[in-house]
Amino acid sequence: MTIIGFFAFIIWVTLGAFKLKLFQQLILSLALLLFVNTTLEDISPLLNTITDFAAGGKKFEMPVQGEIIKTYDPPHHHGIDIAVPEGTPIRAQADGKVIKAQWDDIYGQVVIVDYQNGLQALYAHNRDILVKEGYPVVKGTKLAYSGNTGRSTGPHLHYEIRVNGKAVNPFLHIK
């Protein structure tokens, strides 16, 4: 164990005594290590741990293959838009559970899958929904067929990743 690793471990254990959540411990450990003037190379394993933890330990493939026509741009756009022909199959990116499969005035036909650890994916503007709320899915399960429903300017998939209910940049969770 390197000296940096030793100090990171001590900081982590000490912060754990304050009953902070694991993610808070990781962030504070990183801040303290930076404060003592460590280099980025020294803390890159910790940065990777934080990124993986924030992603629920999951990195996904792109949900569909197509041209990205709109990127993540909060507060105006909380996901990415991927141009695909209407009827393109939208598949689950990992094992999870469908928590929403219904019409929404903005998203049109929308499916939200909970991939555990606070990580959810939203698939919107679908033509047809193939799953129901509460439905367990495995990686590759067809969720819907892409479409042009709701507030949409043409056939595409609107794709969001949410961590603990908050939309985040989907590219942080794509391989």
N, C-alpha and C positions, 0 to 999 in steps of 0.2 A: 504494500500500500504506500503510495506516495505521501509526502507531507501534506499536500493539498487535499488529497483524499481523506487523510486522517482528520484534518481540520473541518472538512465538509461533513464528515461523520459526526464529529463532536457537536458542531453547530446544529445539525439535524436532530440529534438526540436531545440537546438542550431545548430546542424549540418545541419538540414533542412534549416536553414536560409542561408547556404552557397550554396543552390541549388544542393546538392549532391544527387546522385541516392539513392533510398531506401536501396539497398544492401550495398552501401558504408557507409551509416549511421549506419547500423547494425554492420558492421565490425569495424568501428571506435569506436562505443559505447562499443563493446566487448573489444577492445584494451585498452580503457580508464578505464574501470572497472577493468581489470586485473592489470593495472598500479597502481590503488589505493589499490591493494592487497586484492581483494575480493576472496572468495573461489570458487571452481568449482561448489559446490552445490548452491551457491548464484546466479550464472549466468547460470545455466543449462536451465532455461526457455528461456533465450536469445539465447543460443546455439541451442536449438530446433527450435526457430523462424528462425535463420539464415539457418539451414539445410533445413527446410521446404520451405523457400523462394527460396533458390538455386535450389530446386527440383520443383519449380513452384507450391509448395504446394501439390505435388502429390507423392504418393508412390505406386508402382505397384506390382502386383503378378509377379512371374516368367513368362516369355512369353510362355514357354513350359516346360513340365516336362521331365527331362533327366539328364544325367551325365554331369557335367561341365568338359570339356576336356582341356580347355585353359582359363586362367584368364586374367584380365585386366593388361597389362604390358607395359605402354607407355615408349619409343616411338615405341616399336616393335609391340604391339597389343593393339588396342584402344577399345576393347570390350571383351565379353566373348563368348566362343564357347560351345554350348550345343549339345551333341550327341543325335540325335533323328532319328528314321527310316525315310527314304525318303517318302514324302507324308504326313507327320504330319501337321495338320492344324496350321497355324500361325495366331493368332487373335489380334485385336486391344486391347490395355490394358486400354484404356479410350476413351472418345469422342475426336475426333480430325479431322484433314484433311490430306489426302495423298498429299505430296508435291513432291514425286518422286516415280515412279513405272516403272523401265526400266532396261535394261542390263547395266552392268558396267564391265569393263575388269578384275577388281580385285574381286569385290563382286558378280559377276554373276548377277542373277536376284535379284534385290534389291528393297525394299520398305522403304520409310522414311515417318513417320507420325509426323505431328506437333501437339503436345498436348497443345499448347498455353504457354504463358509466357516464351518463349525462349526454351522450353523443347521439344526435338525431340527424337524419337526412330528409329533406323535403324535395319532392318531385312534382312539379306543377305544369299546368296547361295541357294535361293529358286529354286524349280523345275518349279513351275507355279505361276504367279502373277494373282490375282483375282480382283484387283482394278486398277483404273486409276488415274493419277495426277488430283488433284482438287476434288477428291471424298471425301465427308464427311463420317466419320465413327463413329460408337458408340462402346462402350465397347463390345467386343465379336465378332465384325464383322470379318469374315475370310478375311485376307489380301493376303495370299499365302499358298502354300504347300511347306514344306521344301525339300531341294534337295542337290545337290552336284555340283553347277555351279560356274564359275569363278575360282579363285585360291583357290582350296579346296582340302583337303586330304581325304574326305569321307563325307557321309551325316551328316549334322549338321546345326544348326542355329547359325550364327554369329550375336550377339546382341550388339548394342551400344546405349548408351544414350548420347545425346549432349545437352549442355546448352549454349545458344547463339552461336551455331555453333561449339563449342569446345567439343570434346569427354571427358567424365568424367567417373569415376568408376561407372558402372551400379549398383553395390551393395549399393551405397548411395541412390538409388531410388527404391529399391526393399524391400517390407515388410519382 
